[in-house]
Amino acid sequence: MKVKIIVLILIQIFLGSLSLSGQTTRSFVPKQNLKEKEQKTQIRPETEFENIINGLTNGNTNQISRYFSQQVYLSLRSGERGYYSSNQAYYLIDNFFNIYQPISFQITSRMFESSIPYLAGKLYCRFKGSIEVFQLYLSLSWNGNRWEITQISIN
């Protein structure tokens, strides 16, 4: 009887070790701080500003609007002020460029080293045969994947 009990115990130990050997082990990997991960993947805004300035200079609404956030604050000399959806902002900027045709842009100040980088300058536009100069302010915000325009002021 003692031999049977010992054999059964050995069989259980043997079967238990077989079931454990089939398991995969995982090494512990701590979760990375989300802010650190975001900062590592965040690209610098200079390229986006360059593309946006090119779009402003050429009056190319498509080139600018691809950077619009879901809600954009607009302040335009033509009277529009407030938060608009990206689609509404597209049509308002496009209408503005149809009235005031941009011909050049001159940067007066910029801050790229901030969590909300901005650009300010003078937008020169053709209006009814003369040149008008507008003060332009533009700010971006990082949404986790890309830089987006959150504010445009052309006054």
N, C-alpha and C positions, 0 to 999 in steps of 0.2 A: 504494500500500500504506500509506503514511504517512497518507493522508487517511482510509482505512478505519479505522485504529487510532484516530485522533483522533475520528472520528464515533462509534465504539463506546464510547470513554471518555466522550464527552459524553452519549451515551444512558444509560450507567450512572449518571453523576452526576445526570442529569435524573430517572431512575427512582428513584434513592435519595432525592432530595429530595422526591419525591411520597410515598413511603412514610413518611418522617419527618413530613411535614406532616399526616398523618392521625392521628398520636399526640396524645393529650391530655397536657398537662403538669400535674403536681401540685405544689402548694406544700408545703413542709416545715412540718408542724405538730408541735411537740414534745409528747410525752405529758405530761399534767398529773400532778403528784404525787398519788397516790391519797388520801393523808391530807388534802391541801388540798381535793380534790374532795369528800371525805366531809364535811369540816367545813363547806363551803359549803352542802351539801344537808341537813345535820343540822338538824332543827327543835328548838326549845326544848321541854323536857319538861313545862312548867307545865300545858299543856292536858291531857296524858295523866294527870298527877297529879290534876287536877281531876275528870276522868272516873272515875278509880279511886276517889277519895275518895267521890264520889257513889255509886258502886257499893257501897263498904264501908258507908256510912251506911244505905243501903237494903237491904243484904243481897242485892244483885243479883249473883249469881255470873257470869252471862253478861256483864255490863258489865265485870267485872274480868278474866275469863278471856280475853277477846280480846287482852289485852296479855301473856299468858303467853309466855315463851320455850319452846323445845322441852324444856328441863330447868329446873325451878323448885325452888329450895331452900325447903322449908316447915318451919316449927317452930311447932306449934300446942299450945295448952294441953291439948287432948284427947289428946296423946301422940305425934302423928305428927311425926317429924323425919327429914329426909333429902332427897335429890334425887328428884323425881318428874317423870314426863312431864306435858305440859300437860293431857292427859285425866285422869290420876290426880289432879293438883292441883285440877282443876275439881271432881271428886267429893269430895275431902277438904274443900275450902273450903265447898262446898255443904252437906255434912253438918254442918260446924261451924256454919254460919249457921242450919241447921234446929234445932240444939240451943241455941245462943246467938244470939238474934235481935238484930242490931245496931239501935241507935236513934240514935246520933250519934257523931261523931268530932271530936276536938280535936287540932290540930297542936301539938306541943311543940318540934320542931326540924325543919329541912329544909336541904338543900343542893342547889340546882339548877344551880350553876355548875361542876359537876364532870363528869368523864368517866363517872362512875357516880353519878348523882344519887340521893338518898335522901330519905325522909320518915319521921319518927317522930311518934308521938302516942298518945293514949288513945282506945281504941274502947270505947264504952259499949254494953253488950248486956243484954237482958232474959233472965233465966234463972230459971225456976220462980218467977215472981212478984217477983223482986228484980232489982236492977241490979248487974251486975258490970262492973268496969273492967279492960281488958286493955291492956298495953303493945304497941303495934304498930310494927313496923319494916318498911319496904318499899324495895327498891332496883330501879333500872332500869338497863338497858344498851342501848346503840345497836347494832343489828345490821347497819347499813349502809343500811337502808331505813326503820326505825321504832324507837321505844323499846319495850323489852320488859321485863316483870317477871322478874327473876332470883331474887329472894328476898322471901319474906313470913314474918314472924315475929309471931305473935299469942300472947303469954304473959302 
